[in-house]
Every structure is written in C-alpha cells, then in structure tokens.
C-alpha cells in the first residue's frame, strides 16, 4: 500500500504500463491496481470535495516537469 500511496501522490491516474509494473512488483493483477487507484481517487474526491480535488490534481500536474507530465499522460 505504501508503494501505491507514493505513486498516487505523484500520479493519481497511472497508465496501463505503470499499472502492469506495480502489479508485477506487488504480485497482483494490473486490474487490481486499476481498481485500487479508482477507489483511492473516489476517496480523495469525497474527502476534499470536487473543487479541491481538481485544484490538487492541477497542482500535481504543475509540479511535474513537462517530460514527466508527457510520460504520465
């Protein structure tokens, strides 16, 4: 969970490649990783409210370099 939480702080929407990597690393299916992130995003939206979530998501995007941002998206 610590690995997933660290990743979530940097990238709340990992792509298929990142999910596959975490799945191999943790010994679970990428689908399970996908659902974990989906549930974690929902939890953040509930806790922060949609407006605060959008601001946080933009802050994450702005914090990353352009190349990192392109790699994530």
Beta strands, then each sheet from edge to edge (+ up, - down):
end
